[in-house]
């Protein structure tokens, strides 16, 4: 069973590294609350998941490529599900992003 919900949104990629955000926080990126938008950095090949950090930190200092294609997002989501355990997805990605939801 895989548990990555549709609310977890791959937003940018740099090689095998991907930034994930909570989909409902997308409207705040680039706006006044942008510093509050948290992302989770994952390395698909190295199977690393970092703690949430403000997305602006990554976007300002690294050459990320925005993911604009839904098929690519789907492919990345499937890769996440094959590279990481359900408990890692839930505990290190889903819960931290949902805890940082902007209201």
Biopython code that builds the backbone (N, CA, C, O; Angstrom):
import numpy as np
from Bio.PDB.StructureBuilder import StructureBuilder

atoms = [
    (1, "UNK", "N", (0.844, -1.185, 0.000)),
    (1, "UNK", "CA", (0.000, 0.000, 0.000)),
    (1, "UNK", "C", (0.886, 1.244, 0.000)),
    (1, "UNK", "O", (1.821, 1.354, 0.794)),
    (2, "UNK", "N", (0.584, 2.161, -0.887)),
    (2, "UNK", "CA", (1.326, 3.415, -0.925)),
    (2, "UNK", "C", (0.411, 4.540, -0.475)),
    (2, "UNK", "O", (-0.784, 4.561, -0.768)),
    (3, "UNK", "N", (1.017, 5.475, 0.250)),
    (3, "UNK", "CA", (0.177, 6.434, 0.951)),
    (3, "UNK", "C", (0.449, 7.885, 0.612)),
    (3, "UNK", "O", (-0.035, 8.768, 1.320)),
    (4, "UNK", "N", (1.202, 8.173, -0.440)),
    (4, "UNK", "CA", (1.479, 9.576, -0.751)),
    (4, "UNK", "C", (0.207, 10.211, -1.319)),
    (4, "UNK", "O", (-0.238, 9.847, -2.407)),
    (5, "UNK", "N", (-0.367, 11.146, -0.591)),
    (5, "UNK", "CA", (-1.620, 11.756, -1.047)),
    (5, "UNK", "C", (-1.390, 12.760, -2.172)),
    (5, "UNK", "O", (-0.280, 13.255, -2.370)),
    (6, "UNK", "N", (-2.459, 13.047, -2.899)),
    (6, "UNK", "CA", (-2.404, 14.012, -3.998)),
    (6, "UNK", "C", (-2.066, 15.420, -3.511)),
    (6, "UNK", "O", (-1.684, 16.274, -4.311)),
    (7, "UNK", "N", (-2.200, 15.666, -2.224)),
    (7, "UNK", "CA", (-1.910, 16.994, -1.686)),
    (7, "UNK", "C", (-0.411, 17.283, -1.623)),
    (7, "UNK", "O", (-0.005, 18.434, -1.460)),
    (8, "UNK", "N", (0.411, 16.239, -1.754)),
    (8, "UNK", "CA", (1.864, 16.431, -1.778)),
    (8, "UNK", "C", (2.256, 16.650, -3.235)),
    (8, "UNK", "O", (2.003, 15.806, -4.094)),
    (9, "UNK", "N", (2.874, 17.788, -3.495)),
    (9, "UNK", "CA", (3.050, 18.287, -4.860)),
    (9, "UNK", "C", (4.525, 18.469, -5.210)),
    (9, "UNK", "O", (5.188, 19.331, -4.631)),
    (10, "UNK", "N", (5.058, 17.670, -6.152)),
    (10, "UNK", "CA", (6.420, 17.908, -6.631)),
    (10, "UNK", "C", (6.452, 19.217, -7.428)),
    (10, "UNK", "O", (5.789, 19.335, -8.458)),
    (11, "UNK", "N", (7.218, 20.190, -6.952)),
    (11, "UNK", "CA", (7.199, 21.521, -7.569)),
    (11, "UNK", "C", (8.438, 21.830, -8.385)),
    (11, "UNK", "O", (8.363, 22.566, -9.369)),
    (12, "UNK", "N", (9.584, 21.276, -7.991)),
    (12, "UNK", "CA", (10.825, 21.588, -8.707)),
    (12, "UNK", "C", (11.779, 20.411, -8.619)),
    (12, "UNK", "O", (11.732, 19.604, -7.691)),
    (13, "UNK", "N", (12.662, 20.342, -9.640)),
    (13, "UNK", "CA", (13.599, 19.232, -9.716)),
    (13, "UNK", "C", (14.958, 19.739, -10.157)),
    (13, "UNK", "O", (15.067, 20.684, -10.938)),
    (14, "UNK", "N", (15.995, 19.089, -9.638)),
    (14, "UNK", "CA", (17.375, 19.357, -10.041)),
    (14, "UNK", "C", (18.061, 17.993, -10.059)),
    (14, "UNK", "O", (18.538, 17.513, -9.031)),
    (15, "UNK", "N", (18.105, 17.378, -11.243)),
    (15, "UNK", "CA", (18.634, 16.016, -11.337)),
    (15, "UNK", "C", (17.724, 15.050, -10.603)),
    (15, "UNK", "O", (16.528, 14.970, -10.886)),
    (16, "UNK", "N", (18.303, 14.308, -9.649)),
    (16, "UNK", "CA", (17.529, 13.341, -8.869)),
    (16, "UNK", "C", (16.943, 13.948, -7.600)),
    (16, "UNK", "O", (16.337, 13.241, -6.796)),
    (17, "UNK", "N", (17.117, 15.230, -7.421)),
    (17, "UNK", "CA", (16.620, 15.914, -6.234)),
    (17, "UNK", "C", (15.312, 16.632, -6.568)),
    (17, "UNK", "O", (15.170, 17.231, -7.634)),
    (18, "UNK", "N", (14.363, 16.557, -5.635)),
    (18, "UNK", "CA", (13.032, 17.099, -5.866)),
    (18, "UNK", "C", (12.582, 17.879, -4.634)),
    (18, "UNK", "O", (12.871, 17.496, -3.501)),
    (19, "UNK", "N", (11.876, 18.969, -4.872)),
    (19, "UNK", "CA", (11.238, 19.731, -3.795)),
    (19, "UNK", "C", (9.751, 19.414, -3.798)),
    (19, "UNK", "O", (9.097, 19.446, -4.840)),
    (20, "UNK", "N", (9.232, 19.109, -2.622)),
    (20, "UNK", "CA", (7.819, 18.804, -2.457)),
    (20, "UNK", "C", (7.178, 19.858, -1.562)),
    (20, "UNK", "O", (7.759, 20.266, -0.557)),
    (21, "UNK", "N", (5.989, 20.292, -1.929)),
    (21, "UNK", "CA", (5.228, 21.239, -1.105)),
    (21, "UNK", "C", (3.814, 20.708, -0.929)),
    (21, "UNK", "O", (3.384, 19.780, -1.616)),
    (22, "UNK", "N", (3.116, 21.313, -0.006)),
    (22, "UNK", "CA", (1.706, 21.024, 0.158)),
    (22, "UNK", "C", (0.961, 21.798, -0.929)),
    (22, "UNK", "O", (1.116, 23.014, -1.042)),
    (23, "UNK", "N", (0.168, 21.111, -1.715)),
    (23, "UNK", "CA", (-0.484, 21.714, -2.879)),
    (23, "UNK", "C", (-1.271, 22.980, -2.525)),
    (23, "UNK", "O", (-1.277, 23.940, -3.296)),
    (24, "UNK", "N", (-1.930, 22.986, -1.370)),
    (24, "UNK", "CA", (-2.732, 24.159, -1.024)),
    (24, "UNK", "C", (-1.882, 25.371, -0.640)),
    (24, "UNK", "O", (-2.413, 26.472, -0.498)),
    (25, "UNK", "N", (-0.572, 25.184, -0.470)),
    (25, "UNK", "CA", (0.321, 26.316, -0.200)),
    (25, "UNK", "C", (0.872, 26.948, -1.483)),
    (25, "UNK", "O", (1.542, 27.978, -1.419)),
    (26, "UNK", "N", (0.603, 26.355, -2.628)),
    (26, "UNK", "CA", (1.105, 26.889, -3.901)),
    (26, "UNK", "C", (0.784, 28.364, -4.130)),
    (26, "UNK", "O", (1.659, 29.099, -4.588)),
    (27, "UNK", "N", (-0.423, 28.827, -3.836)),
    (27, "UNK", "CA", (-0.739, 30.241, -4.112)),
    (27, "UNK", "C", (0.132, 31.235, -3.337)),
    (27, "UNK", "O", (0.202, 32.408, -3.703)),
    (28, "UNK", "N", (0.790, 30.779, -2.278)),
    (28, "UNK", "CA", (1.591, 31.685, -1.449)),
    (28, "UNK", "C", (3.034, 31.836, -1.929)),
    (28, "UNK", "O", (3.735, 32.757, -1.510)),
    (29, "UNK", "N", (3.475, 30.939, -2.802)),
    (29, "UNK", "CA", (4.854, 31.014, -3.290)),
    (29, "UNK", "C", (5.007, 32.275, -4.133)),
    (29, "UNK", "O", (4.217, 32.535, -5.041)),
    (30, "UNK", "N", (6.045, 33.055, -3.810)),
    (30, "UNK", "CA", (6.288, 34.300, -4.516)),
    (30, "UNK", "C", (5.462, 35.472, -4.002)),
    (30, "UNK", "O", (5.546, 36.574, -4.543)),
    (31, "UNK", "N", (4.683, 35.247, -2.985)),
    (31, "UNK", "CA", (3.848, 36.299, -2.403)),
    (31, "UNK", "C", (4.404, 36.684, -1.032)),
    (31, "UNK", "O", (5.478, 36.227, -0.642)),
    (32, "UNK", "N", (3.668, 37.525, -0.303)),
    (32, "UNK", "CA", (4.170, 38.027, 0.974)),
    (32, "UNK", "C", (4.350, 36.921, 2.017)),
    (32, "UNK", "O", (5.211, 37.046, 2.887)),
    (33, "UNK", "N", (3.574, 35.862, 1.957)),
    (33, "UNK", "CA", (3.725, 34.753, 2.898)),
    (33, "UNK", "C", (4.671, 33.674, 2.393)),
    (33, "UNK", "O", (4.721, 32.583, 2.962)),
    (34, "UNK", "N", (5.417, 33.957, 1.343)),
    (34, "UNK", "CA", (6.282, 32.952, 0.732)),
    (34, "UNK", "C", (7.277, 32.355, 1.718)),
    (34, "UNK", "O", (7.610, 31.174, 1.627)),
    (35, "UNK", "N", (7.747, 33.155, 2.647)),
    (35, "UNK", "CA", (8.719, 32.641, 3.607)),
    (35, "UNK", "C", (8.117, 31.595, 4.527)),
    (35, "UNK", "O", (8.846, 30.823, 5.151)),
    (36, "UNK", "N", (6.805, 31.561, 4.617)),
    (36, "UNK", "CA", (6.131, 30.567, 5.451)),
    (36, "UNK", "C", (5.947, 29.238, 4.726)),
    (36, "UNK", "O", (5.709, 28.219, 5.375)),
    (37, "UNK", "N", (6.052, 29.222, 3.404)),
    (37, "UNK", "CA", (5.843, 27.990, 2.644)),
    (37, "UNK", "C", (7.038, 27.062, 2.860)),
    (37, "UNK", "O", (8.176, 27.395, 2.528)),
    (38, "UNK", "N", (6.751, 25.908, 3.419)),
    (38, "UNK", "CA", (7.782, 24.920, 3.694)),
    (38, "UNK", "C", (7.813, 23.876, 2.579)),
    (38, "UNK", "O", (6.785, 23.549, 1.985)),
    (39, "UNK", "N", (8.999, 23.365, 2.310)),
    (39, "UNK", "CA", (9.148, 22.289, 1.345)),
    (39, "UNK", "C", (9.985, 21.186, 1.976)),
    (39, "UNK", "O", (10.725, 21.415, 2.933)),
    (40, "UNK", "N", (9.857, 20.009, 1.432)),
    (40, "UNK", "CA", (10.696, 18.884, 1.818)),
    (40, "UNK", "C", (11.567, 18.572, 0.620)),
    (40, "UNK", "O", (11.075, 18.395, -0.494)),
    (41, "UNK", "N", (12.867, 18.507, 0.861)),
    (41, "UNK", "CA", (13.864, 18.174, -0.151)),
    (41, "UNK", "C", (14.086, 16.672, -0.095)),
    (41, "UNK", "O", (14.346, 16.118, 0.974)),
    (42, "UNK", "N", (13.983, 16.008, -1.250)),
    (42, "UNK", "CA", (14.280, 14.576, -1.295)),
    (42, "UNK", "C", (15.292, 14.301, -2.401)),
    (42, "UNK", "O", (15.327, 14.983, -3.426)),
    (43, "UNK", "N", (16.098, 13.301, -2.166)),
    (43, "UNK", "CA", (17.058, 12.817, -3.151)),
    (43, "UNK", "C", (16.593, 11.409, -3.512)),
    (43, "UNK", "O", (16.715, 10.481, -2.713)),
    (44, "UNK", "N", (16.060, 11.261, -4.720)),
    (44, "UNK", "CA", (15.485, 9.978, -5.132)),
    (44, "UNK", "C", (16.518, 8.868, -5.217)),
    (44, "UNK", "O", (16.239, 7.743, -4.804)),
    (45, "UNK", "N", (17.687, 9.150, -5.735)),
    (45, "UNK", "CA", (18.707, 8.108, -5.889)),
    (45, "UNK", "C", (19.409, 7.812, -4.563)),
    (45, "UNK", "O", (19.684, 6.656, -4.243)),
    (46, "UNK", "N", (19.696, 8.857, -3.803)),
    (46, "UNK", "CA", (20.358, 8.678, -2.520)),
    (46, "UNK", "C", (19.417, 8.282, -1.403)),
    (46, "UNK", "O", (19.847, 7.988, -0.288)),
    (47, "UNK", "N", (18.117, 8.277, -1.712)),
    (47, "UNK", "CA", (17.069, 7.921, -0.748)),
    (47, "UNK", "C", (17.184, 8.730, 0.546)),
    (47, "UNK", "O", (17.132, 8.190, 1.651)),
    (48, "UNK", "N", (17.343, 10.054, 0.366)),
    (48, "UNK", "CA", (17.421, 10.964, 1.513)),
    (48, "UNK", "C", (16.187, 11.853, 1.534)),
    (48, "UNK", "O", (15.686, 12.267, 0.488)),
    (49, "UNK", "N", (15.710, 12.136, 2.725)),
    (49, "UNK", "CA", (14.606, 13.064, 2.935)),
    (49, "UNK", "C", (15.069, 14.045, 4.006)),
    (49, "UNK", "O", (15.428, 13.638, 5.111)),
    (50, "UNK", "N", (15.062, 15.330, 3.681)),
    (50, "UNK", "CA", (15.468, 16.333, 4.657)),
    (50, "UNK", "C", (14.256, 16.927, 5.356)),
    (50, "UNK", "O", (13.137, 16.876, 4.844)),
    (51, "UNK", "N", (14.495, 17.491, 6.533)),
    (51, "UNK", "CA", (13.434, 18.168, 7.274)),
    (51, "UNK", "C", (12.917, 19.360, 6.474)),
    (51, "UNK", "O", (13.643, 19.916, 5.650)),
    (52, "UNK", "N", (11.671, 19.755, 6.711)),
    (52, "UNK", "CA", (11.103, 20.898, 5.993)),
    (52, "UNK", "C", (11.913, 22.174, 6.218)),
    (52, "UNK", "O", (12.460, 22.412, 7.295)),
    (53, "UNK", "N", (11.967, 22.975, 5.173)),
    (53, "UNK", "CA", (12.661, 24.261, 5.215)),
    (53, "UNK", "C", (11.892, 25.205, 4.288)),
    (53, "UNK", "O", (11.188, 24.753, 3.384)),
    (54, "UNK", "N", (12.023, 26.491, 4.506)),
    (54, "UNK", "CA", (11.354, 27.456, 3.645)),
    (54, "UNK", "C", (11.752, 27.282, 2.188)),
    (54, "UNK", "O", (12.940, 27.211, 1.871)),
    (55, "UNK", "N", (10.775, 27.214, 1.309)),
    (55, "UNK", "CA", (11.058, 26.963, -0.103)),
    (55, "UNK", "C", (11.904, 28.063, -0.724)),
    (55, "UNK", "O", (12.699, 27.794, -1.625)),
    (56, "UNK", "N", (11.747, 29.288, -0.261)),
    (56, "UNK", "CA", (12.515, 30.395, -0.828)),
    (56, "UNK", "C", (14.029, 30.167, -0.675)),
    (56, "UNK", "O", (14.815, 30.605, -1.515)),
    (57, "UNK", "N", (14.423, 29.485, 0.393)),
    (57, "UNK", "CA", (15.835, 29.175, 0.598)),
    (57, "UNK", "C", (16.380, 28.381, -0.594)),
    (57, "UNK", "O", (17.442, 28.699, -1.129)),
    (58, "UNK", "N", (15.651, 27.363, -0.995)),
    (58, "UNK", "CA", (16.093, 26.526, -2.116)),
    (58, "UNK", "C", (15.995, 27.267, -3.444)),
    (58, "UNK", "O", (16.915, 27.204, -4.260)),
    (59, "UNK", "N", (14.903, 27.960, -3.663)),
    (59, "UNK", "CA", (14.684, 28.594, -4.957)),
    (59, "UNK", "C", (15.663, 29.732, -5.228)),
    (59, "UNK", "O", (16.003, 29.989, -6.383)),
    (60, "UNK", "N", (16.116, 30.412, -4.188)),
    (60, "UNK", "CA", (17.037, 31.537, -4.381)),
    (60, "UNK", "C", (18.474, 31.096, -4.621)),
    (60, "UNK", "O", (19.227, 31.798, -5.297)),
    (61, "UNK", "N", (18.862, 29.964, -4.088)),
    (61, "UNK", "CA", (20.269, 29.593, -4.097)),
    (61, "UNK", "C", (20.617, 28.391, -4.961)),
    (61, "UNK", "O", (21.780, 27.989, -4.996)),
    (62, "UNK", "N", (19.662, 27.810, -5.651)),
    (62, "UNK", "CA", (19.936, 26.631, -6.483)),
    (62, "UNK", "C", (19.213, 26.752, -7.822)),
    (62, "UNK", "O", (18.157, 27.381, -7.904)),
    (63, "UNK", "N", (19.771, 26.159, -8.858)),
    (63, "UNK", "CA", (19.145, 26.242, -10.198)),
    (63, "UNK", "C", (18.045, 25.188, -10.403)),
    (63, "UNK", "O", (18.182, 24.299, -11.244)),
    (64, "UNK", "N", (16.978, 25.292, -9.645)),
    (64, "UNK", "CA", (15.881, 24.335, -9.753)),
    (64, "UNK", "C", (15.107, 24.553, -11.050)),
    (64, "UNK", "O", (14.960, 25.680, -11.523)),
    (65, "UNK", "N", (14.619, 23.457, -11.606)),
    (65, "UNK", "CA", (13.759, 23.512, -12.789)),
    (65, "UNK", "C", (12.330, 23.246, -12.332)),
    (65, "UNK", "O", (12.047, 22.201, -11.747)),
    (66, "UNK", "N", (11.436, 24.186, -12.597)),
    (66, "UNK", "CA", (10.041, 24.026, -12.198)),
    (66, "UNK", "C", (9.428, 22.840, -12.939)),
    (66, "UNK", "O", (9.661, 22.653, -14.134)),
    (67, "UNK", "N", (8.656, 22.056, -12.228)),
    (67, "UNK", "CA", (7.940, 20.926, -12.824)),
    (67, "UNK", "C", (6.568, 21.437, -13.236)),
    (67, "UNK", "O", (5.738, 21.772, -12.391)),
    (68, "UNK", "N", (6.341, 21.492, -14.535)),
    (68, "UNK", "CA", (5.086, 22.034, -15.043)),
    (68, "UNK", "C", (4.200, 20.970, -15.698)),
    (68, "UNK", "O", (3.038, 21.233, -16.006)),
    (69, "UNK", "N", (4.738, 19.795, -15.906)),
    (69, "UNK", "CA", (4.028, 18.729, -16.604)),
    (69, "UNK", "C", (3.426, 17.734, -15.609)),
    (69, "UNK", "O", (4.141, 17.178, -14.776)),
    (70, "UNK", "N", (2.122, 17.514, -15.696)),
    (70, "UNK", "CA", (1.453, 16.585, -14.780)),
    (70, "UNK", "C", (1.968, 15.160, -14.921)),
    (70, "UNK", "O", (2.027, 14.429, -13.932)),
    (71, "UNK", "N", (2.341, 14.752, -16.130)),
    (71, "UNK", "CA", (2.871, 13.401, -16.327)),
    (71, "UNK", "C", (4.202, 13.241, -15.577)),
    (71, "UNK", "O", (4.477, 12.186, -15.007)),
    (72, "UNK", "N", (5.004, 14.280, -15.585)),
    (72, "UNK", "CA", (6.276, 14.226, -14.860)),
    (72, "UNK", "C", (6.029, 14.171, -13.351)),
    (72, "UNK", "O", (6.713, 13.443, -12.632)),
    (73, "UNK", "N", (5.055, 14.938, -12.877)),
    (73, "UNK", "CA", (4.704, 14.885, -11.453)),
    (73, "UNK", "C", (4.265, 13.480, -11.054)),
    (73, "UNK", "O", (4.656, 12.973, -10.003)),
    (74, "UNK", "N", (3.460, 12.865, -11.893)),
    (74, "UNK", "CA", (2.986, 11.506, -11.627)),
    (74, "UNK", "C", (4.157, 10.537, -11.582)),
    (74, "UNK", "O", (4.213, 9.670, -10.710)),
    (75, "UNK", "N", (5.096, 10.678, -12.517)),
    (75, "UNK", "CA", (6.272, 9.815, -12.546)),
    (75, "UNK", "C", (7.096, 9.982, -11.266)),
    (75, "UNK", "O", (7.560, 8.997, -10.690)),
    (76, "UNK", "N", (7.273, 11.211, -10.832)),
    (76, "UNK", "CA", (8.044, 11.477, -9.614)),
    (76, "UNK", "C", (7.334, 10.884, -8.401)),
    (76, "UNK", "O", (7.974, 10.300, -7.527)),
    (77, "UNK", "N", (6.028, 11.032, -8.349)),
    (77, "UNK", "CA", (5.268, 10.458, -7.233)),
    (77, "UNK", "C", (5.447, 8.936, -7.181)),
    (77, "UNK", "O", (5.591, 8.364, -6.100)),
    (78, "UNK", "N", (5.438, 8.283, -8.345)),
    (78, "UNK", "CA", (5.640, 6.831, -8.391)),
    (78, "UNK", "C", (7.051, 6.468, -7.941)),
    (78, "UNK", "O", (7.245, 5.477, -7.237)),
    (79, "UNK", "N", (8.033, 7.266, -8.345)),
    (79, "UNK", "CA", (9.411, 7.030, -7.900)),
    (79, "UNK", "C", (9.531, 7.164, -6.387)),
    (79, "UNK", "O", (10.215, 6.368, -5.743)),
    (80, "UNK", "N", (8.874, 8.157, -5.822)),
    (80, "UNK", "CA", (8.890, 8.338, -4.366)),
    (80, "UNK", "C", (8.332, 7.090, -3.698)),
    (80, "UNK", "O", (8.891, 6.598, -2.718)),
    (81, "UNK", "N", (7.235, 6.584, -4.230)),
    (81, "UNK", "CA", (6.599, 5.407, -3.638)),
    (81, "UNK", "C", (7.454, 4.150, -3.758)),
    (81, "UNK", "O", (7.337, 3.251, -2.926)),
    (82, "UNK", "N", (8.307, 4.068, -4.769)),
    (82, "UNK", "CA", (9.157, 2.889, -4.900)),
    (82, "UNK", "C", (10.474, 3.036, -4.139)),
    (82, "UNK", "O", (11.074, 2.033, -3.750)),
    (83, "UNK", "N", (10.927, 4.256, -3.923)),
    (83, "UNK", "CA", (12.225, 4.483, -3.277)),
    (83, "UNK", "C", (12.145, 4.611, -1.751)),
    (83, "UNK", "O", (13.132, 4.384, -1.052)),
    (84, "UNK", "N", (10.958, 4.977, -1.240)),
    (84, "UNK", "CA", (10.817, 5.232, 0.192)),
    (84, "UNK", "C", (9.715, 4.362, 0.778)),
    (84, "UNK", "O", (8.742, 4.036, 0.098)),
    (85, "UNK", "N", (9.870, 3.996, 2.022)),
    (85, "UNK", "CA", (8.850, 3.191, 2.705)),
    (85, "UNK", "C", (7.620, 4.049, 2.987)),
    (85, "UNK", "O", (7.691, 5.278, 3.020)),
    (86, "UNK", "N", (6.500, 3.376, 3.189)),
    (86, "UNK", "CA", (5.268, 4.087, 3.531)),
    (86, "UNK", "C", (5.451, 4.894, 4.807)),
    (86, "UNK", "O", (4.962, 6.020, 4.904)),
    (87, "UNK", "N", (6.151, 4.328, 5.789)),
    (87, "UNK", "CA", (6.329, 5.056, 7.048)),
    (87, "UNK", "C", (7.201, 6.286, 6.854)),
    (87, "UNK", "O", (6.937, 7.320, 7.467)),
    (88, "UNK", "N", (8.248, 6.204, 6.005)),
    (88, "UNK", "CA", (9.060, 7.391, 5.724)),
    (88, "UNK", "C", (8.242, 8.455, 4.996)),
    (88, "UNK", "O", (8.355, 9.642, 5.301)),
    (89, "UNK", "N", (7.423, 8.037, 4.039)),
    (89, "UNK", "CA", (6.578, 8.987, 3.307)),
    (89, "UNK", "C", (5.643, 9.693, 4.278)),
    (89, "UNK", "O", (5.497, 10.915, 4.234)),
    (90, "UNK", "N", (5.021, 8.931, 5.140)),
    (90, "UNK", "CA", (4.070, 9.505, 6.087)),
    (90, "UNK", "C", (4.758, 10.392, 7.130)),
    (90, "UNK", "O", (4.337, 11.528, 7.351)),
    (91, "UNK", "N", (5.799, 9.883, 7.762)),
    (91, "UNK", "CA", (6.436, 10.582, 8.884)),
    (91, "UNK", "C", (7.372, 11.719, 8.470)),
    (91, "UNK", "O", (7.493, 12.713, 9.186)),
    (92, "UNK", "N", (8.034, 11.578, 7.320)),
    (92, "UNK", "CA", (9.045, 12.564, 6.940)),
    (92, "UNK", "C", (8.605, 13.523, 5.838)),
    (92, "UNK", "O", (9.252, 14.543, 5.603)),
    (93, "UNK", "N", (7.499, 13.194, 5.162)),
    (93, "UNK", "CA", (7.018, 14.066, 4.086)),
    (93, "UNK", "C", (5.619, 14.590, 4.397)),
    (93, "UNK", "O", (5.421, 15.797, 4.535)),
    (94, "UNK", "N", (4.658, 13.689, 4.505)),
    (94, "UNK", "CA", (3.247, 14.086, 4.633)),
    (94, "UNK", "C", (2.995, 14.863, 5.926)),
    (94, "UNK", "O", (2.504, 15.992, 5.885)),
    (95, "UNK", "N", (3.322, 14.275, 7.055)),
    (95, "UNK", "CA", (3.033, 14.933, 8.341)),
    (95, "UNK", "C", (3.739, 16.286, 8.484)),
    (95, "UNK", "O", (3.102, 17.255, 8.896)),
    (96, "UNK", "N", (5.044, 16.384, 8.154)),
    (96, "UNK", "CA", (5.701, 17.695, 8.290)),
    (96, "UNK", "C", (5.095, 18.771, 7.373)),
    (96, "UNK", "O", (4.949, 19.923, 7.781)),
    (97, "UNK", "N", (4.748, 18.397, 6.152)),
    (97, "UNK", "CA", (4.164, 19.399, 5.250)),
    (97, "UNK", "C", (2.769, 19.808, 5.716)),
    (97, "UNK", "O", (2.425, 20.989, 5.682)),
    (98, "UNK", "N", (1.974, 18.849, 6.147)),
    (98, "UNK", "CA", (0.636, 19.181, 6.627)),
    (98, "UNK", "C", (0.687, 20.013, 7.912)),
    (98, "UNK", "O", (-0.194, 20.838, 8.155)),
    (99, "UNK", "N", (1.707, 19.795, 8.724)),
    (99, "UNK", "CA", (1.851, 20.575, 9.956)),
    (99, "UNK", "C", (2.218, 22.030, 9.652)),
    (99, "UNK", "O", (2.001, 22.915, 10.479)),
    (100, "UNK", "N", (2.768, 22.269, 8.472)),
    (100, "UNK", "CA", (3.177, 23.619, 8.069)),
    (100, "UNK", "C", (2.215, 24.259, 7.077)),
    (100, "UNK", "O", (2.602, 25.139, 6.308)),
    (101, "UNK", "N", (0.963, 23.815, 7.096)),
    (101, "UNK", "CA", (-0.053, 24.369, 6.209)),
    (101, "UNK", "C", (-0.296, 25.834, 6.566)),
    (101, "UNK", "O", (-0.406, 26.185, 7.741)),
    (102, "UNK", "N", (-0.380, 26.678, 5.549)),
    (102, "UNK", "CA", (-0.670, 28.096, 5.763)),
    (102, "UNK", "C", (-2.176, 28.273, 5.764)),
    (102, "UNK", "O", (-2.865, 27.816, 4.852)),
    (103, "UNK", "N", (-2.688, 28.949, 6.805)),
    (103, "UNK", "CA", (-4.139, 29.175, 6.843)),
    (103, "UNK", "C", (-4.478, 30.619, 6.664)),
    (103, "UNK", "O", (-5.654, 30.983, 6.671)),
]
sb = StructureBuilder()
sb.init_structure("model")
sb.init_model(0)
sb.init_chain("A")
sb.init_seg("    ")
for serial, (resi, resn, name, xyz) in enumerate(atoms, 1):
    if name == "N":
        sb.init_residue(resn, " ", resi, " ")
    sb.init_atom(name, np.array(xyz, "f"), 0.0, 1.0, " ", f" {name:<3s}", serial, name[0])
structure = sb.get_structure()
